[in-house]
Amino acid sequence: MGMPPLASGPHGPDTLRPLLDTVLDALRTGAAARRGPLPAGGPRAVAARVSEAAGDILPERGAPEALRALVTALAEGAADPAHPLCAAHLHGAPLAVATAADLAASVLNPSLDSWDQAPAASALEALVTRTLARETGAADALVTTGGTESNQLAVLLAREAQGANVRLVHGAGVHHSVPRAAWLLGLPEPVTVPAPAGTLDPASLDEALTRIPGPHLVVATAGTTDAGLIDPLPEIAGRCAAHGARLHVDAAYGAGLLFSDRHRPRLAGLEAAHTVTLDLHKLGWQPIAAGLLTVKDPGDLHALHHRAEYLNPDDDTDAGLPDLLGRSPRTSRRPDILKIAVTLKTLGRSGLGTLVDTVCALAEEFAAHVHDHPGFELHAPPTISTVLFRPAHATDDAVAAVRRTLLTTGAAVLGRARTDGRLWLKATLLNPHTRPDDLAALLTLVETALEGPTPR
Ligand SMILES: *Cc1c(COP(=O)(O)O)cnc(C)c1O
């Protein structure tokens, strides 16, 4: 083998085309071998198959078949969110057009830490982030790797604006990355406000803000990870304003509702937040990573300003080269904005809104079906596209075991959530191609798994 070819440059496209054929063939072969949403056999069997396909992963002499072999193995052993019975997490199948755009991002490989590595990508990022910021009533937005990094940045900006003694106050349903961000940034132990109905209770919030010395950063959630619940944002914003508290809304899941004319009003109050987390690899159908943090006061972003002589020297900035280093705590940074921009423009607001409406309607249909089924109990009507349910009269241990049986046989991928003192199965519906019949089949699978292995 001579020097291996590069993805870009004049011969890049011609070199890539046959390799893409190999990748697409391997994806098809691997998926067909799997025959379901998840590989059968559990972790040991999957690890054995991967190990066999990988062989010596760093051989003395290279193996040209590696691309086909490893992509096939990964596809065969994948949890496929495009399969209607794969519905555990906020883990969706990316849109084809977004994935194609992401290939271009890999080929061009712009790095968004300096203009001379990403001239057009940085201009596109500036344009798209401003547009998405406006959707939440903010002035600007940073691109992140997802909800976790967005929440960390929100807490960091609060610390820089309010001081290192800022106290986080959040509801019981908050995402685990929020208290973790407080730990990471050396802040005082956060205060958890009760969420009796699953959402942050404004009266208890008021009581906490009165009792506990500030400064405060209140974190509300629009779309809890466990149940898809939306905190009462207007009431929370009102209490924050009355107490001079800063407000961050974690809308990693719920922000997708902004694209839907029907569901957008449920995010009223979002525009009052100082910062908002968006995660377009959830209700935005992007390949991971596609996070954003919108920021109401662009002055808050000065805290991230950072100088490195080789990336953003003052004289370059004075001469008009955009200063990108302060747009992220990362240095090298992928142009995740390209797939997002392509998606927004290809589908438009109505196309994205239809996707959102479709999965929300699917959740309602599934919930109605669970409700009418004598063998199952529904936790509550869905708020977004998450449905919590459990087999009637089953113990928590039986519910946990059913989920693992479905995982290890590869029949279905369901999540779990503990709420109201009981364990529930969780279906997070993000696949707009799923049909109500698929979900009826899901209930049958759960019933069968609950009865245990059928005697032959
Ligand atoms: C998924 C989620 C996160 C974390 O996002 P990642 O992209 O996984 O880092 C944060 N908050 C909420 C509410 C989420 O649902």
The ligand as an SDF file (V2000), in Angstrom:
LIG
                    3D

 15 15  0  0  0  0  0  0  0  0999 V2000
  -30.3780   14.5000   27.5130 C   0  0  0  0  0  0  0  0  0  0  0  0
  -30.4810   15.5650   28.5290 C   0  0  0  0  0  0  0  0  0  0  0  0
  -29.3280   16.2480   28.9490 C   0  0  0  0  0  0  0  0  0  0  0  0
  -27.9500   15.8110   28.5550 C   0  0  0  0  0  0  0  0  0  0  0  0
  -27.7090   15.9850   27.1900 O   0  0  0  0  0  0  0  0  0  0  0  0
  -26.4950   15.2360   26.4820 P   0  0  0  0  0  0  0  0  0  0  0  0
  -26.6510   15.6700   25.0790 O   0  0  0  0  0  0  0  0  0  0  0  0
  -26.7230   13.7760   26.6810 O   0  0  0  0  0  0  0  0  0  0  0  0
  -25.2370   15.7140   27.1060 O   0  0  0  0  0  0  0  0  0  0  0  0
  -29.5080   17.3190   29.8050 C   0  0  0  0  0  0  0  0  0  0  0  0
  -30.7380   17.6710   30.2320 N   0  0  0  0  0  0  0  0  0  0  0  0
  -31.8520   17.0210   29.8630 C   0  0  0  0  0  0  0  0  0  0  0  0
  -33.1760   17.4720   30.3760 C   0  0  0  0  0  0  0  0  0  0  0  0
  -31.7600   15.9370   28.9950 C   0  0  0  0  0  0  0  0  0  0  0  0
  -32.8600   15.2680   28.6470 O   0  0  0  0  0  0  0  0  0  0  0  0
  1  2  1  0
  2  3  1  0
  2 14  2  0
  3  4  1  0
  3 10  2  0
  4  5  1  0
  5  6  1  0
  6  7  2  0
  6  8  1  0
  6  9  1  0
 10 11  1  0
 11 12  2  0
 12 13  1  0
 12 14  1  0
 14 15  1  0
M  END
$$$$
